[in-house]
C-alpha cells in the first residue's frame, strides 16, 4: 500500500482520471491531451501499470480497467 501511495503523484492521478474520462488511448494521444512530454507520460504509464491502476491493450493502448476504486487503509495504533 505504501508503494501505491508513493507512486500516485498529482500528475499520475491526473493521467488516471483522464483515461477514466476518455477511455482507451495511445500513450501519444494521452501525452497530447495532458500537454506533457511523451517520455514522461510513458514512464508514468509504466509505473501505474506496475501498480495495477491501468492496463495495456493488445493493440498497445492504455486504459483504466475499473469504474470505481475503493481503498481501505488500516492504521496501526501507537503502543
Secondary structure as a PSIPRED ss2 file (coil, helix, strand):
# PSIPRED VFORMAT (PSIPRED V4.0)

   1 X C   1.000  0.000  0.000
   2 X H   0.000  1.000  0.000
   3 X H   0.000  1.000  0.000
   4 X H   0.000  1.000  0.000
   5 X H   0.000  1.000  0.000
   6 X H   0.000  1.000  0.000
   7 X H   0.000  1.000  0.000
   8 X C   1.000  0.000  0.000
   9 X C   1.000  0.000  0.000
  10 X H   0.000  1.000  0.000
  11 X H   0.000  1.000  0.000
  12 X H   0.000  1.000  0.000
  13 X H   0.000  1.000  0.000
  14 X H   0.000  1.000  0.000
  15 X H   0.000  1.000  0.000
  16 X H   0.000  1.000  0.000
  17 X H   0.000  1.000  0.000
  18 X H   0.000  1.000  0.000
  19 X H   0.000  1.000  0.000
  20 X H   0.000  1.000  0.000
  21 X H   0.000  1.000  0.000
  22 X H   0.000  1.000  0.000
  23 X C   1.000  0.000  0.000
  24 X C   1.000  0.000  0.000
  25 X E   0.000  0.000  1.000
  26 X C   1.000  0.000  0.000
  27 X H   0.000  1.000  0.000
  28 X H   0.000  1.000  0.000
  29 X H   0.000  1.000  0.000
  30 X H   0.000  1.000  0.000
  31 X H   0.000  1.000  0.000
  32 X H   0.000  1.000  0.000
  33 X H   0.000  1.000  0.000
  34 X H   0.000  1.000  0.000
  35 X C   1.000  0.000  0.000
  36 X C   1.000  0.000  0.000
  37 X C   1.000  0.000  0.000
  38 X H   0.000  1.000  0.000
  39 X H   0.000  1.000  0.000
  40 X H   0.000  1.000  0.000
  41 X H   0.000  1.000  0.000
  42 X H   0.000  1.000  0.000
  43 X H   0.000  1.000  0.000
  44 X H   0.000  1.000  0.000
  45 X H   0.000  1.000  0.000
  46 X H   0.000  1.000  0.000
  47 X H   0.000  1.000  0.000
  48 X H   0.000  1.000  0.000
  49 X H   0.000  1.000  0.000
  50 X H   0.000  1.000  0.000
  51 X C   1.000  0.000  0.000
  52 X C   1.000  0.000  0.000
  53 X C   1.000  0.000  0.000
  54 X C   1.000  0.000  0.000
  55 X E   0.000  0.000  1.000
  56 X E   0.000  0.000  1.000
  57 X C   1.000  0.000  0.000
  58 X C   1.000  0.000  0.000
  59 X C   1.000  0.000  0.000
  60 X C   1.000  0.000  0.000
  61 X C   1.000  0.000  0.000
  62 X E   0.000  0.000  1.000
  63 X E   0.000  0.000  1.000
  64 X C   1.000  0.000  0.000
  65 X C   1.000  0.000  0.000
  66 X C   1.000  0.000  0.000
  67 X C   1.000  0.000  0.000
  68 X C   1.000  0.000  0.000
  69 X C   1.000  0.000  0.000
  70 X C   1.000  0.000  0.000
  71 X C   1.000  0.000  0.000
  72 X C   1.000  0.000  0.000
  73 X C   1.000  0.000  0.000
  74 X C   1.000  0.000  0.000
  75 X C   1.000  0.000  0.000
  76 X C   1.000  0.000  0.000
  77 X C   1.000  0.000  0.000
  78 X C   1.000  0.000  0.000
  79 X C   1.000  0.000  0.000
